[in-house]
Amino acid sequence: MKSLPLTLNAALLCATAFLTQNALAASTVETSGDIGLVAIPVAAWGLSQLKDDSEGQYQLYWGVGATFLTTELLKYTIHERRPDGSDNDSFPSGHTSISFAAATYVQQRYGWKTSIPFYAAATYVGWSRVDSDRHYTKDVVAGALVGYLNARYFTEPFHGVQVAAYSEGDAVGIKLHMAF
């Protein structure tokens, strides 16, 4: 845990740099969506820190990293014009894909109850992108799907009980597997 202050400071520095770059956002809704882009993955990372779950942190890194690469690849190949006409990077929404990757990581790793605020925040980020005229609704839905699928692929439950029925020859039973 000695690295927590240094890592947290680095995350805050990155967030500050990002938010300074976006200080000229058109509205408070757009700015709050930009904050969500940073805050949701940082909160997911912080939750892993609290649970002393370094394996989960690596799964978060892989899920968010794969989401970022998938999103950028789609943006590079599709070239859809944004509703505000600013550029051709509308499809899919990167803010939404990263936010949903972090929310899905929390859901997969720690359960539905823990993930509800994360999904609510990720949904708000997606809505903020449409409301601020940076994306179409389909861009946000596609971004959410990209983030969800990548996080599902890379994330395993933290503590879980798996129950499965089996049949071998004349034997029938239930297998119980607990991961600690």
N, C-alpha and C positions, 0 to 999 in steps of 0.2 A: 504494500500500500504506500510505500515511500514515493512511488512515481505518480501518485494521484495528483498532488498539487501541480507538478510540472505538466502532466498531461492535460489537466483541467485548464491550466493557464494557456497552453497551446491551443486548445479548443476554443477558449474565449477569445484569444488573439485572432484566430481564423474567422470566428463569427463577427468580431468587430470589423475586420478588414472587409468582409463580405457586405456587412450592413452599411459601412461607410461608402462603399462603391454604389450601393443602391439607395443612398440618402435622397436622391432626386426622384424617388418613386412617385407615381402620380397620385396616390391616395394612401390613407392609413390602412385601408384594406390590403392594398398591394404590399405595403411595408410589413404588415403583420403576417402575410403569407410568406414573405422573404424570411422573417424571423422563424416561422414554423419550419421552413426548409432546414435550418440549422438546428433549432431547438429539439425537434423530434428525434433525429439520430443521436444527438448529444444526450438526451434524456434516456434513450434506449441503452446507450453505452454506460451511462451513469447507473442505471438499474443493474447492469451486468457487474459493474464495480461493486455495488452494494452487496450483491450476492456472491462476490468473489468467484466469478464465473469467467475465467480467462478463455476457456474453450468457446463459450458463447460469444465472447467479444470477437474472436476470429471468425465465427460464423456470421456475425453482423458485418464485419469488414468485407467478407467475401460476397455476401448478399447485396450490400450497398454498392460495392465495387462493380459487380456484374450488372446491377441495375443501371449504374451510371454508363457503363460501356454499351449496354444494349440500347439505352435511350439515345446516346450520342450517335451510335451507328444508324439507328432509325432516322434521326434528324438529318444526318449526312446523306442518306439515300433517298429520303422522301421529299425534302424541300418544300414543305407547305408554308404558305404565307400566313403570318400572324393576323388576327383580326384588326389590330391597330396599324398594320402595314409596315412595322418596323424592320422585319427581316423574314427569312424563310426557314425559321427553326420552330415552327409551331407544333408539329407532330413528332412524338408525343410530349406531354408536359413533364419536364425534368423535375420541377418542384414536386409534382404529385408522385412521380415514380419513386423518388428518394424517400419521401415522407411515408408512402405506403410500404416500401421495403422495410423501413424501421418499425412501423406499426405491426407488420406481419411477422417480423422477427420476434417481437415481444409476445405476440399471440402464440407462435409456434413454440417458443422457448419456455414461456412462463404461464401461458394459459389465457383464456378469453377474458376473465375478469380483470386481469392486469392490463390487457390490451385495449379495453374500451376507451379510456381517455386518449390513447395514442391514435386509434382509428378516428375518433372524433376530431382530433387536431389535424390529422392527415386529410380528412374530408373537408375541413375548413380551408386548408391550404389549396386543395383542388378548386373549391368554390371561389377562393380569392383570385385565382388565375383567370377564371372565366369572368368574374365581376370586374376585374381591372382591364379587361379587353386584351389580355395577353394570349389567351387560348380559347379554342372552341370546346364545347362540352365533350366531343369525341376525343380530343387531345388529352383531356383530363382522365376520361375513362380508360383510354389506352395506357396512359402513364400509370394509373392505379393497377392495371392488370400486369404491366411489366414489373413493377415493384413487388406485387404480390407473388407472382410466379417465381421470380428470382429468389426472394426470401424463403418461400416454401421449399425450394430446391436445396438451399444451403443450410437450413436451420433444423436442428433436432431438438426434441424436448429436453429440458434441463433435468428435471426429476419426473420420471414417468412410470406408469404401470401399464404394461401391455398384456392384454388378455386375448388368447387365440384358441380356437377350437382345433383339435387335431384328430386324425384317424390313421392308425397304422395297423394293417392286418385286421385282427379281431378287436383291437383296443381302440377305444374312443375316450377322449378326455379334454381337459382344458389346460393350457399352458399359461402360467403366470410369470411374467418377466418384470423385474423392478430394476430400474437404473438409479444408482446413487451417485 
